[in-house]
Amino acid sequence: MTDETPETTEGTRDNFQKYRDAFLREQMAMKGVKPDEMDSALTFVNDRLADDESNLEGVMFDLRVQMRLGGRRKYADPSMGNGSKVKPPRKDGYDVGRKLFDKIRNKPKIR
């Protein structure tokens, strides 16, 4: 028999959970999780992580995928025939000036 009392096993579990959370937070920080998203990401990981943590890499990959999907902009998909607006070609200032000068020069004089 062991000499462990329920209080010591509870304390050991608490210490284990603290170190495990610290380790997971460190791993998530290396993966690029922002500090304000850390608690929700930790909940996501804890819900999907096995007891022996054998699927840690897979869960971290899923977390990164969820973060990318959550960061996408939500906008409507444009219709197929609706293309982007065509921009007119840029005009050269010299050409505009020449056309205006020719227009003035060719007008009949006012008397």
C-alpha positions in Angstrom: 0.0 0.0 0.0 1.1 3.5 -0.6 1.2 6.2 2.1 -0.5 8.8 -0.2 -3.5 10.5 1.3 -6.2 12.0 -0.9 -4.8 15.5 -0.2 -1.4 14.7 -1.6 -2.8 13.1 -4.7 -5.0 16.1 -5.2 -2.0 18.4 -4.8 0.0 16.3 -7.2 -2.8 16.5 -9.8 -3.0 20.3 -9.3 0.8 20.7 -9.8 0.6 18.4 -12.9 -2.2 20.5 -14.3 -0.3 23.8 -13.7 2.8 22.5 -15.4 0.8 21.0 -18.2 -1.0 24.3 -18.8 2.2 26.2 -18.7 3.7 23.8 -21.2 0.7 24.0 -23.5 0.7 27.8 -23.3 4.4 27.9 -24.2 3.7 25.6 -27.2 0.8 27.7 -28.3 2.9 30.9 -28.0 5.5 29.3 -30.3 2.7 28.5 -32.8 1.6 32.1 -32.9 -1.4 32.2 -30.6 -2.1 35.7 -29.4 -2.2 36.3 -25.6 -5.8 37.4 -25.7 -6.8 34.1 -27.5 -4.8 31.9 -25.2 -7.6 30.9 -22.8 -10.0 29.8 -25.6 -7.1 28.0 -27.4 -6.2 26.2 -24.1 -9.8 25.0 -23.8 -9.8 23.9 -27.4 -6.6 21.9 -26.8 -7.7 20.4 -23.5 -11.0 19.2 -25.0 -9.3 17.4 -27.8 -6.1 16.2 -26.2 -5.8 12.5 -25.1 -4.7 11.6 -21.6 -1.3 10.5 -22.7 -0.9 13.5 -25.0 0.1 11.3 -27.9 -1.9 13.4 -30.3 -0.4 16.8 -29.2 1.0 17.6 -32.7 -2.3 16.8 -34.4 -4.3 19.0 -31.9 -1.8 21.8 -32.4 -2.3 21.5 -36.2 -6.1 21.6 -35.8 -5.7 24.7 -33.6 -3.7 26.5 -36.3 -6.3 25.6 -38.9 -9.1 26.8 -36.7 -7.2 30.1 -36.1 -6.7 30.6 -39.8 -10.4 29.9 -40.6 -11.5 32.2 -37.8 -9.3 35.0 -39.0 -10.7 35.0 -42.5 -12.9 37.9 -43.6 -16.5 37.1 -44.0 -17.7 38.6 -47.2 -20.1 37.7 -50.0 -18.8 35.8 -53.0 -19.4 38.0 -56.1 -21.4 36.6 -58.9 -19.7 34.9 -61.9 -20.5 37.6 -64.5 -19.7 40.5 -62.3 -16.1 41.3 -63.0 -14.0 43.9 -61.4 -14.3 47.5 -62.6 -12.0 48.3 -65.6 -9.8 51.3 -64.8 -9.4 53.8 -67.7 -5.8 54.2 -69.1 -3.8 56.9 -67.5 -3.6 60.1 -69.5 -0.4 62.0 -70.1 -0.5 65.7 -69.2 1.4 66.7 -72.3 -1.2 65.0 -74.6 -4.1 66.7 -72.7 -2.3 70.1 -73.1 -1.7 69.6 -76.8 -5.3 68.7 -77.5 -6.6 71.7 -75.6 -4.1 74.0 -77.5 -5.2 72.6 -80.9 -8.8 73.1 -79.9 -8.3 76.7 -79.1 -6.0 77.3 -82.1 -8.5 75.9 -84.6 -11.5 77.9 -83.3 -12.5 80.9 -85.3 -11.6 84.2 -83.8 -14.2 86.2 -82.0 -14.4 89.8 -83.3 
